[in-house]
Amino acid sequence: MRDSLLNHLIAVSALVVNEQGEVLLVQTHDRSDTWECPGGQVEQGEALDQAVIREVYEETGITIRVLGITGLYYNSSNFLLSVVFKAVSTSNCIRKQTEEIRDAKFVNLTEDAIGRYITRPNMKSRTLDAMKVRHYAPYETWTAPPFQLLGRLE
């Protein structure tokens, strides 16, 4: 059982909203048929909230303040657990930071207009969930032993 857990991947992404209420979306070279919220894989030993801050910055140059977790999504074909956060941007100057990003922009994203940007159903459902969420799941980062709380989001 323990060996099977080592084959799972964890990814993070964030629905990032700016002061105007626009949502930050990226388009990758690998998935140029759709736009999506920025994110990527968590590095070993990295806290999930720190991973999403790093990934958003690496992909767009945007700094964020994480508000909370909006959902968990599991791809059983790829053994990939995706953790989606909601965040607010603390900067608005987009700079694509990696070769994987084709384009990045803030858009006025509504439930009615989401299909113009996000075409993949798995990305659409998690984005809609994040747009609608009013309460966040608690999230804590710990070291053990000794047990030491490193951070908590509520």
PyRosetta script that sets phi, psi and omega in degrees:
from pyrosetta import init, pose_from_sequence

init()
pose = pose_from_sequence("MRDSLLNHLIAVSALVVNEQGEVLLVQTHDRSDTWECPGGQVEQGEALDQAVIREVYEETGITIRVLGITGLYYNSSNFLLSVVFKAVSTSNCIRKQTEEIRDAKFVNLTEDAIGRYITRPNMKSRTLDAMKVRHYAPYETWTAPPFQLLGRLE")
pose.set_psi(1, -42.9)
pose.set_omega(1, -178.4)
pose.set_phi(2, -62.0)
pose.set_psi(2, -39.5)
pose.set_omega(2, 179.9)
pose.set_phi(3, -62.4)
pose.set_psi(3, -35.2)
pose.set_omega(3, -179.6)
pose.set_phi(4, -66.4)
pose.set_psi(4, -29.8)
pose.set_omega(4, 178.1)
pose.set_phi(5, -68.5)
pose.set_psi(5, -29.0)
pose.set_omega(5, -179.8)
pose.set_phi(6, -69.8)
pose.set_psi(6, -18.2)
pose.set_omega(6, -179.4)
pose.set_phi(7, -89.3)
pose.set_psi(7, -1.4)
pose.set_omega(7, 179.5)
pose.set_phi(8, -89.1)
pose.set_psi(8, 145.6)
pose.set_omega(8, 176.9)
pose.set_phi(9, -110.1)
pose.set_psi(9, 152.3)
pose.set_omega(9, 175.4)
pose.set_phi(10, -122.0)
pose.set_psi(10, 129.2)
pose.set_omega(10, 176.4)
pose.set_phi(11, -122.4)
pose.set_psi(11, 155.2)
pose.set_omega(11, 177.4)
pose.set_phi(12, -129.1)
pose.set_psi(12, 151.5)
pose.set_omega(12, 171.6)
pose.set_phi(13, -149.9)
pose.set_psi(13, 166.5)
pose.set_omega(13, -178.9)
pose.set_phi(14, -140.6)
pose.set_psi(14, 135.7)
pose.set_omega(14, 166.6)
pose.set_phi(15, -82.2)
pose.set_psi(15, 105.5)
pose.set_omega(15, -176.1)
pose.set_phi(16, -102.0)
pose.set_psi(16, 124.4)
pose.set_omega(16, -178.7)
pose.set_phi(17, -114.3)
pose.set_psi(17, 136.5)
pose.set_omega(17, 176.7)
pose.set_phi(18, -94.6)
pose.set_psi(18, -177.4)
pose.set_omega(18, -177.1)
pose.set_phi(19, -62.2)
pose.set_psi(19, -26.1)
pose.set_omega(19, 179.9)
pose.set_phi(20, -86.1)
pose.set_psi(20, -0.1)
pose.set_omega(20, -179.0)
pose.set_phi(21, 83.6)
pose.set_psi(21, 8.4)
pose.set_omega(21, 178.4)
pose.set_phi(22, -81.9)
pose.set_psi(22, 154.6)
pose.set_omega(22, -177.0)
pose.set_phi(23, -107.1)
pose.set_psi(23, 136.1)
pose.set_omega(23, 177.7)
pose.set_phi(24, -80.8)
pose.set_psi(24, 123.5)
pose.set_omega(24, 177.3)
pose.set_phi(25, -126.0)
pose.set_psi(25, 151.1)
pose.set_omega(25, 176.2)
pose.set_phi(26, -125.2)
pose.set_psi(26, 155.8)
pose.set_omega(26, 173.1)
pose.set_phi(27, -125.6)
pose.set_psi(27, 123.8)
pose.set_omega(27, -178.8)
pose.set_phi(28, -94.2)
pose.set_psi(28, 161.4)
pose.set_omega(28, 175.3)
pose.set_phi(29, -67.5)
pose.set_psi(29, -36.3)
pose.set_omega(29, -178.8)
pose.set_phi(30, -71.4)
pose.set_psi(30, -28.8)
pose.set_omega(30, -178.3)
pose.set_phi(31, -126.8)
pose.set_psi(31, 58.2)
pose.set_omega(31, -174.8)
pose.set_phi(32, -74.7)
pose.set_psi(32, -3.9)
pose.set_omega(32, 177.8)
pose.set_phi(33, -82.0)
pose.set_psi(33, -5.4)
pose.set_omega(33, -176.2)
pose.set_phi(34, -147.9)
pose.set_psi(34, 161.1)
pose.set_omega(34, 167.8)
pose.set_phi(35, -102.4)
pose.set_psi(35, 159.6)
pose.set_omega(35, 179.8)
pose.set_phi(36, -157.4)
pose.set_psi(36, 167.3)
pose.set_omega(36, 174.8)
pose.set_phi(37, -72.0)
pose.set_psi(37, 144.2)
pose.set_omega(37, -179.6)
pose.set_phi(38, -67.4)
pose.set_psi(38, 150.4)
pose.set_omega(38, 179.1)
pose.set_phi(39, 168.3)
pose.set_psi(39, -174.4)
pose.set_omega(39, -179.8)
pose.set_phi(40, 176.7)
pose.set_psi(40, -166.4)
pose.set_omega(40, -175.3)
pose.set_phi(41, -79.4)
pose.set_psi(41, 146.7)
pose.set_omega(41, 176.9)
pose.set_phi(42, -82.1)
pose.set_psi(42, 135.2)
pose.set_omega(42, 177.0)
pose.set_phi(43, -83.1)
pose.set_psi(43, 152.9)
pose.set_omega(43, -178.5)
pose.set_phi(44, -56.5)
pose.set_psi(44, 129.3)
pose.set_omega(44, 178.9)
pose.set_phi(45, 81.9)
pose.set_psi(45, -0.9)
pose.set_omega(45, -177.0)
pose.set_phi(46, -88.1)
pose.set_psi(46, 134.5)
pose.set_omega(46, 174.9)
pose.set_phi(47, -67.0)
pose.set_psi(47, 144.4)
pose.set_omega(47, -175.5)
pose.set_phi(48, -60.7)
pose.set_psi(48, -43.3)
pose.set_omega(48, -179.9)
pose.set_phi(49, -66.1)
pose.set_psi(49, -35.9)
pose.set_omega(49, 176.9)
pose.set_phi(50, -70.0)
pose.set_psi(50, -34.2)
pose.set_omega(50, 178.2)
pose.set_phi(51, -63.9)
pose.set_psi(51, -42.6)
pose.set_omega(51, -178.7)
pose.set_phi(52, -71.0)
pose.set_psi(52, -35.1)
pose.set_omega(52, 175.0)
pose.set_phi(53, -61.1)
pose.set_psi(53, -45.8)
pose.set_omega(53, -179.8)
pose.set_phi(54, -63.9)
pose.set_psi(54, -47.4)
pose.set_omega(54, -176.8)
pose.set_phi(55, -63.1)
pose.set_psi(55, -45.0)
pose.set_omega(55, 179.4)
pose.set_phi(56, -61.4)
pose.set_psi(56, -43.3)
pose.set_omega(56, 179.9)
pose.set_phi(57, -65.4)
pose.set_psi(57, -45.6)
pose.set_omega(57, -179.2)
pose.set_phi(58, -60.5)
pose.set_psi(58, -38.7)
pose.set_omega(58, -176.0)
pose.set_phi(59, -82.6)
pose.set_psi(59, -28.6)
pose.set_omega(59, -170.8)
pose.set_phi(60, -130.6)
pose.set_psi(60, -16.8)
pose.set_omega(60, -173.6)
pose.set_phi(61, 80.0)
pose.set_psi(61, 2.3)
pose.set_omega(61, -179.1)
pose.set_phi(62, -88.2)
pose.set_psi(62, 132.7)
pose.set_omega(62, 173.0)
pose.set_phi(63, -93.9)
pose.set_psi(63, 146.4)
pose.set_omega(63, -175.1)
pose.set_phi(64, -134.3)
pose.set_psi(64, 160.5)
pose.set_omega(64, 168.3)
pose.set_phi(65, -115.8)
pose.set_psi(65, 118.7)
pose.set_omega(65, -176.7)
pose.set_phi(66, -76.7)
pose.set_psi(66, 132.1)
pose.set_omega(66, 179.2)
pose.set_phi(67, -95.8)
pose.set_psi(67, -40.2)
pose.set_omega(67, -179.3)
pose.set_phi(68, 168.0)
pose.set_psi(68, 176.8)
pose.set_omega(68, 179.6)
pose.set_phi(69, -87.2)
pose.set_psi(69, 132.2)
pose.set_omega(69, 179.8)
pose.set_phi(70, -105.9)
pose.set_psi(70, -16.2)
pose.set_omega(70, 179.7)
pose.set_phi(71, 178.7)
pose.set_psi(71, 160.6)
pose.set_omega(71, 175.7)
pose.set_phi(72, -122.4)
pose.set_psi(72, 135.7)
pose.set_omega(72, -175.7)
pose.set_phi(73, -137.1)
pose.set_psi(73, 132.5)
pose.set_omega(73, -174.8)
pose.set_phi(74, -118.4)
pose.set_psi(74, 125.9)
pose.set_omega(74, 174.6)
pose.set_phi(75, -97.1)
pose.set_psi(75, 104.6)
pose.set_omega(75, -174.9)
pose.set_phi(76, -74.7)
pose.set_psi(76, -17.2)
pose.set_omega(76, 176.2)
pose.set_phi(77, -75.7)
pose.set_psi(77, -38.9)
pose.set_omega(77, -177.2)
pose.set_phi(78, -104.4)
pose.set_psi(78, 2.2)
pose.set_omega(78, -178.7)
pose.set_phi(79, 54.3)
pose.set_psi(79, 47.7)
pose.set_omega(79, -174.5)
pose.set_phi(80, -119.6)
pose.set_psi(80, 119.0)
pose.set_omega(80, 174.5)
pose.set_phi(81, -96.5)
pose.set_psi(81, 122.1)
pose.set_omega(81, 178.8)
pose.set_phi(82, -107.3)
pose.set_psi(82, 127.1)
pose.set_omega(82, 177.9)
pose.set_phi(83, -108.4)
pose.set_psi(83, 121.2)
pose.set_omega(83, -177.2)
pose.set_phi(84, -107.2)
pose.set_psi(84, 131.8)
pose.set_omega(84, 179.5)
pose.set_phi(85, -112.2)
pose.set_psi(85, 162.0)
pose.set_omega(85, 165.9)
pose.set_phi(86, -111.9)
pose.set_psi(86, 141.5)
pose.set_omega(86, -177.0)
pose.set_phi(87, -148.4)
pose.set_psi(87, 161.4)
pose.set_omega(87, 172.8)
pose.set_phi(88, -113.4)
pose.set_psi(88, 143.8)
pose.set_omega(88, 179.4)
pose.set_phi(89, -78.3)
pose.set_psi(89, 141.6)
pose.set_omega(89, 174.7)
pose.set_phi(90, -109.5)
pose.set_psi(90, 2.5)
pose.set_omega(90, 172.4)
pose.set_phi(91, -147.3)
pose.set_psi(91, 157.4)
pose.set_omega(91, -176.5)
pose.set_phi(92, -126.7)
pose.set_psi(92, 6.1)
pose.set_omega(92, -178.8)
pose.set_phi(93, -91.5)
pose.set_psi(93, 104.4)
pose.set_omega(93, -177.2)
pose.set_phi(94, -78.6)
pose.set_psi(94, 129.6)
pose.set_omega(94, 173.0)
pose.set_phi(95, -134.9)
pose.set_psi(95, 113.6)
pose.set_omega(95, 177.7)
pose.set_phi(96, -65.1)
pose.set_psi(96, 126.1)
pose.set_omega(96, -171.8)
pose.set_phi(97, -104.3)
pose.set_psi(97, -13.9)
pose.set_omega(97, -176.9)
pose.set_phi(98, -131.2)
pose.set_psi(98, 160.2)
pose.set_omega(98, 178.5)
pose.set_phi(99, -71.9)
pose.set_psi(99, -16.9)
pose.set_omega(99, -178.8)
pose.set_phi(100, -74.4)
pose.set_psi(100, -19.8)
pose.set_omega(100, -176.7)
pose.set_phi(101, -91.3)
pose.set_psi(101, 123.2)
pose.set_omega(101, 178.4)
pose.set_phi(102, -83.7)
pose.set_psi(102, -41.4)
pose.set_omega(102, -178.8)
pose.set_phi(103, -157.4)
pose.set_psi(103, 157.4)
pose.set_omega(103, 177.2)
pose.set_phi(104, -148.2)
pose.set_psi(104, 139.4)
pose.set_omega(104, 178.5)
pose.set_phi(105, -163.1)
pose.set_psi(105, 158.3)
pose.set_omega(105, 170.3)
pose.set_phi(106, -89.4)
pose.set_psi(106, 133.7)
pose.set_omega(106, 179.9)
pose.set_phi(107, -131.5)
pose.set_psi(107, 155.0)
pose.set_omega(107, 173.6)
pose.set_phi(108, -81.7)
pose.set_psi(108, 93.6)
pose.set_omega(108, -173.8)
pose.set_phi(109, -97.2)
pose.set_psi(109, 122.2)
pose.set_omega(109, 175.7)
pose.set_phi(110, -122.4)
pose.set_psi(110, 164.6)
pose.set_omega(110, 178.2)
pose.set_phi(111, -59.9)
pose.set_psi(111, -37.9)
pose.set_omega(111, 179.3)
pose.set_phi(112, -70.3)
pose.set_psi(112, -31.9)
pose.set_omega(112, -175.3)
pose.set_phi(113, -97.1)
pose.set_psi(113, -1.9)
pose.set_omega(113, -172.9)
pose.set_phi(114, -59.8)
pose.set_psi(114, -34.0)
pose.set_omega(114, -178.8)
pose.set_phi(115, -65.4)
pose.set_psi(115, -20.0)
pose.set_omega(115, 176.5)
pose.set_phi(116, -71.4)
pose.set_psi(116, -23.3)
pose.set_omega(116, -177.0)
pose.set_phi(117, -111.3)
pose.set_psi(117, -51.2)
pose.set_omega(117, -173.0)
pose.set_phi(118, -103.8)
pose.set_psi(118, 111.9)
pose.set_omega(118, -174.1)
pose.set_phi(119, -101.5)
pose.set_psi(119, -20.4)
pose.set_omega(119, -178.5)
pose.set_phi(120, -85.7)
pose.set_psi(120, 129.6)
pose.set_omega(120, -174.2)
pose.set_phi(121, -61.6)
pose.set_psi(121, -34.8)
pose.set_omega(121, 179.7)
pose.set_phi(122, -68.0)
pose.set_psi(122, -36.5)
pose.set_omega(122, 178.3)
pose.set_phi(123, -74.7)
pose.set_psi(123, -34.1)
pose.set_omega(123, -179.9)
pose.set_phi(124, -66.0)
pose.set_psi(124, -45.7)
pose.set_omega(124, -176.6)
pose.set_phi(125, -65.4)
pose.set_psi(125, -42.4)
pose.set_omega(125, -179.1)
pose.set_phi(126, -69.8)
pose.set_psi(126, -32.0)
pose.set_omega(126, 177.7)
pose.set_phi(127, -70.2)
pose.set_psi(127, -43.9)
pose.set_omega(127, 177.1)
pose.set_phi(128, -61.5)
pose.set_psi(128, -42.0)
pose.set_omega(128, 177.1)
pose.set_phi(129, -58.5)
pose.set_psi(129, -45.2)
pose.set_omega(129, -178.8)
pose.set_phi(130, -66.4)
pose.set_psi(130, -34.5)
pose.set_omega(130, 178.5)
pose.set_phi(131, -67.4)
pose.set_psi(131, -32.9)
pose.set_omega(131, -174.4)
pose.set_phi(132, -91.6)
pose.set_psi(132, -16.8)
pose.set_omega(132, -171.6)
pose.set_phi(133, -63.5)
pose.set_psi(133, 140.4)
pose.set_omega(133, 178.1)
pose.set_phi(134, -117.2)
pose.set_psi(134, -20.4)
pose.set_omega(134, 179.6)
pose.set_phi(135, -131.1)
pose.set_psi(135, 143.2)
pose.set_omega(135, -176.7)
pose.set_phi(136, -104.5)
pose.set_psi(136, 150.9)
pose.set_omega(136, 174.6)
pose.set_phi(137, -75.3)
pose.set_psi(137, 137.7)
pose.set_omega(137, 176.0)
pose.set_phi(138, -61.4)
pose.set_psi(138, 145.4)
pose.set_omega(138, 178.7)
pose.set_phi(139, -142.4)
pose.set_psi(139, 130.1)
pose.set_omega(139, 177.9)
pose.set_phi(140, -128.5)
pose.set_psi(140, 149.7)
pose.set_omega(140, 172.7)
pose.set_phi(141, -116.7)
pose.set_psi(141, 129.1)
pose.set_omega(141, -176.6)
pose.set_phi(142, -128.6)
pose.set_psi(142, 155.5)
pose.set_omega(142, 161.9)
pose.set_phi(143, -112.6)
pose.set_psi(143, 151.3)
pose.set_omega(143, 179.1)
pose.set_phi(144, -158.9)
pose.set_psi(144, 150.9)
pose.set_omega(144, -28.5)
pose.set_phi(145, -77.2)
pose.set_psi(145, 159.0)
pose.set_omega(145, -8.4)
pose.set_phi(146, -72.1)
pose.set_psi(146, 156.8)
pose.set_omega(146, -178.8)
pose.set_phi(147, -72.1)
pose.set_psi(147, 118.8)
pose.set_omega(147, -179.6)
pose.set_phi(148, -137.7)
pose.set_psi(148, 121.0)
pose.set_omega(148, 177.2)
pose.set_phi(149, -73.8)
pose.set_psi(149, 121.8)
pose.set_omega(149, 179.6)
pose.set_phi(150, -95.1)
pose.set_psi(150, -27.4)
pose.set_omega(150, -179.0)
pose.set_phi(151, -174.4)
pose.set_psi(151, 156.3)
pose.set_omega(151, 179.4)
pose.set_phi(152, -147.0)
pose.set_psi(152, 134.5)
pose.set_omega(152, 170.9)
pose.set_phi(153, -115.7)
pose.set_psi(153, 138.0)
pose.set_omega(153, 178.1)
pose.set_phi(154, -121.4)
pose.dump_pdb("model.pdb")
